[in-house]
């Protein structure tokens, strides 16, 4: 059986999810608070699922679907994400993985549904900006470009000049694995919470890790 370390070593590039593998974006500024603030920007009576959701992306997608100030909601989400990353706990082993991959000459692109601004702010503030080749993340309210769609992965591969099939996507969500499959890349699931291994296995990743250190 091919190990996660061997998959990474044999890949031309690593596409790395941000929230989870690098840090816990809303670990210091809870996601439900962000969702609640975004809901104040919406008009009318909201569906119960949106009114109760803790996920800011549910609110953004609803704003886009209904045409309820989607651009304004996305801009505010970007502002709140950028604030959140100043409080976000770092994922154990993430910095070491980025350091090792940089020394091995394997380029890394952060591929995230979070905003480019928030990702770049975190990387700068934590001294990691020089460890990644680029960031392929949310730049607008166009939610059709976000994972599980393959757009951000294909954009990252094109930026690097590497065929998607030579890339490996590492993420803690089934959307990462599904996006990797659609892009033609390999996918490694990061089961960082109880129950995730089972959910990730259903989507048939190339491998699953429980610690970032397993990658290098």
C-alpha positions as CSV (number, residue, x, y, z in Angstrom):
1,X,0.0,0.0,0.0
2,X,1.3,3.4,-0.9
3,X,1.7,5.6,2.1
4,X,0.7,9.3,2.3
5,X,4.4,10.2,2.5
6,X,5.1,8.3,-0.7
7,X,2.1,9.9,-2.5
8,X,3.4,13.4,-1.6
9,X,7.0,12.6,-2.5
10,X,6.0,11.3,-5.9
11,X,3.8,14.3,-6.7
12,X,4.9,17.3,-8.6
13,X,2.9,19.7,-6.4
14,X,0.8,19.8,-3.2
15,X,-2.5,21.6,-3.1
16,X,-3.2,22.2,0.5
17,X,-6.5,23.1,2.1
18,X,-6.3,26.0,4.6
19,X,-9.0,25.6,7.3
20,X,-8.0,22.4,9.1
21,X,-4.6,21.4,7.6
22,X,-3.0,24.8,8.2
23,X,-5.0,26.4,11.0
24,X,-8.5,26.4,12.6
25,X,-9.8,29.5,10.9
26,X,-12.7,30.0,13.3
27,X,-11.0,28.5,16.4
28,X,-10.7,31.9,18.1
29,X,-13.6,33.7,16.5
30,X,-16.4,31.2,16.3
31,X,-18.1,30.5,12.9
32,X,-21.6,30.8,14.4
33,X,-20.8,34.4,15.3
34,X,-19.7,35.1,11.8
35,X,-22.8,33.5,10.4
36,X,-25.0,35.5,12.8
37,X,-23.5,38.7,11.7
38,X,-23.9,37.9,8.0
39,X,-27.6,37.1,8.6
40,X,-28.2,40.6,9.7
41,X,-27.4,41.8,6.2
42,X,-30.2,39.7,4.7
43,X,-33.8,40.9,4.2
44,X,-37.0,39.1,4.9
45,X,-37.8,35.9,6.8
46,X,-35.0,33.3,6.4
47,X,-35.5,29.6,5.9
48,X,-35.1,27.8,9.2
49,X,-32.0,26.0,7.9
50,X,-30.3,29.3,7.2
51,X,-31.5,31.0,10.3
52,X,-30.0,28.2,12.5
53,X,-26.9,27.4,10.5
54,X,-23.5,27.9,12.2
55,X,-21.7,27.9,8.8
56,X,-21.0,31.3,7.2
57,X,-20.8,29.7,3.8
58,X,-24.4,28.6,4.1
59,X,-25.4,32.2,4.6
60,X,-23.2,33.3,1.6
61,X,-24.7,30.7,-0.7
62,X,-28.2,31.8,0.4
63,X,-27.3,35.4,-0.4
64,X,-26.0,34.4,-3.8
65,X,-29.0,32.2,-4.6
66,X,-31.6,34.8,-3.6
67,X,-29.7,37.8,-4.9
68,X,-29.7,39.4,-1.4
69,X,-26.6,41.6,-1.5
70,X,-24.2,38.7,-2.3
71,X,-21.3,41.0,-3.0
72,X,-21.7,42.9,0.2
73,X,-22.1,39.6,2.2
74,X,-19.0,38.2,0.6
75,X,-17.0,41.3,1.3
76,X,-18.1,41.3,5.0
77,X,-17.3,37.6,5.2
78,X,-13.8,38.4,3.9
79,X,-13.4,41.0,6.6
80,X,-14.5,38.7,9.3
81,X,-12.3,35.8,8.1
82,X,-9.3,38.2,8.0
83,X,-10.1,39.1,11.7
84,X,-10.6,35.4,12.6
85,X,-7.2,34.3,11.3
86,X,-5.5,36.7,13.7
87,X,-6.9,34.4,16.5
88,X,-6.7,31.1,14.6
89,X,-4.8,28.3,16.4
90,X,-2.1,26.8,14.1
91,X,-2.5,23.1,13.2
92,X,0.2,21.0,14.9
93,X,2.8,20.1,12.3
94,X,1.6,22.3,9.5
95,X,4.6,24.7,9.6
96,X,7.0,21.8,9.7
97,X,5.3,20.2,6.7
98,X,5.6,23.4,4.7
99,X,9.2,23.7,5.7
100,X,10.1,20.2,4.6
101,X,8.2,20.5,1.3
102,X,10.0,23.8,0.6
103,X,13.4,22.2,1.2
104,X,12.4,19.2,-1.0
105,X,11.5,21.5,-3.8
106,X,7.8,20.4,-3.9
107,X,5.7,23.5,-4.5
108,X,2.6,24.1,-2.4
109,X,-0.4,26.1,-3.3
110,X,-3.0,26.8,-0.7
111,X,-6.4,25.9,-2.1
112,X,-9.3,27.2,0.0
113,X,-12.9,28.3,0.0
114,X,-11.8,31.0,2.5
115,X,-10.8,34.4,1.0
116,X,-7.5,35.1,-0.6
117,X,-7.1,38.0,1.8
118,X,-7.6,35.9,4.9
119,X,-5.2,33.2,3.7
120,X,-2.5,35.6,2.8
121,X,-2.9,37.5,6.0
122,X,-2.4,34.4,8.1
123,X,0.6,33.3,6.1
124,X,2.3,36.7,6.5
125,X,1.6,36.9,10.2
126,X,2.9,33.5,10.8
127,X,6.0,33.6,8.7
128,X,4.8,31.1,6.2
129,X,4.4,33.2,3.1
130,X,7.8,32.2,1.6
131,X,6.9,28.5,2.1
132,X,4.1,28.5,-0.4
133,X,4.1,29.1,-4.2
134,X,0.7,30.7,-4.3
135,X,-2.9,30.9,-3.1
136,X,-5.9,29.8,-5.0
137,X,-8.9,30.8,-3.0
138,X,-12.2,32.8,-2.9
139,X,-12.0,36.2,-4.6
140,X,-15.7,36.9,-5.2
141,X,-19.2,35.8,-4.4
142,X,-19.1,33.3,-7.3
143,X,-19.7,30.3,-5.1
144,X,-19.8,28.0,-8.2
145,X,-16.0,28.2,-8.2
146,X,-15.6,26.9,-4.7
147,X,-14.9,23.3,-3.7
148,X,-16.3,20.7,-4.3
149,X,-16.1,22.2,-7.8
150,X,-12.6,21.7,-9.3
151,X,-12.0,25.3,-10.4
152,X,-9.6,26.4,-7.6
153,X,-7.6,23.2,-8.0
154,X,-7.3,23.6,-11.8
155,X,-6.4,27.2,-11.3
156,X,-3.6,26.2,-8.9
157,X,-2.2,23.6,-11.3
158,X,-2.3,26.0,-14.2
159,X,-0.5,28.6,-12.1
160,X,2.3,26.1,-11.3
161,X,2.4,24.7,-14.9
162,X,1.8,21.2,-13.6
163,X,-0.8,18.7,-14.9
164,X,-3.6,18.2,-12.3
165,X,-2.9,14.5,-12.4
166,X,0.6,15.1,-11.0
167,X,-0.9,17.1,-8.0
168,X,-2.1,15.8,-4.7
169,X,-4.9,17.7,-2.8
170,X,-4.8,17.4,1.0
171,X,-7.9,18.5,2.9
172,X,-10.1,17.6,5.9
173,X,-13.4,17.7,4.1
174,X,-15.2,15.5,1.6
175,X,-15.4,18.5,-0.6
176,X,-11.6,18.5,-0.9
177,X,-11.6,14.8,-2.0
178,X,-14.5,15.3,-4.4
179,X,-12.8,18.4,-6.0
180,X,-9.6,16.4,-6.4
181,X,-11.4,13.6,-8.2
182,X,-13.1,16.1,-10.5
183,X,-9.8,17.8,-11.2
184,X,-8.0,14.5,-11.9
185,X,-5.7,14.9,-8.9
186,X,-5.0,12.5,-6.1
187,X,-6.7,13.3,-2.8
188,X,-5.5,12.7,0.8
189,X,-8.0,13.1,3.6
190,X,-7.0,14.7,6.9
191,X,-9.2,13.1,9.6
192,X,-8.5,15.6,12.3
193,X,-11.7,15.0,14.2
194,X,-13.7,12.0,15.5
195,X,-15.9,10.5,12.8
196,X,-14.1,12.1,9.8
197,X,-12.2,9.0,8.8
198,X,-15.4,7.2,8.1
199,X,-16.9,10.1,6.2
200,X,-13.7,10.6,4.1
201,X,-13.4,6.9,3.4
202,X,-16.8,6.9,1.7
203,X,-15.3,9.2,-0.9
204,X,-12.3,6.9,-1.6
205,X,-9.3,9.2,-1.1
206,X,-5.9,7.9,-2.1
207,X,-5.0,7.9,1.6
208,X,-6.0,9.3,5.0
209,X,-3.9,10.9,7.7
210,X,-4.7,11.8,11.2
211,X,-1.6,14.0,11.8
212,X,0.0,16.4,9.4
213,X,3.4,15.0,10.3
214,X,2.4,11.8,8.4
215,X,3.0,13.6,5.1
216,X,6.7,14.1,5.4
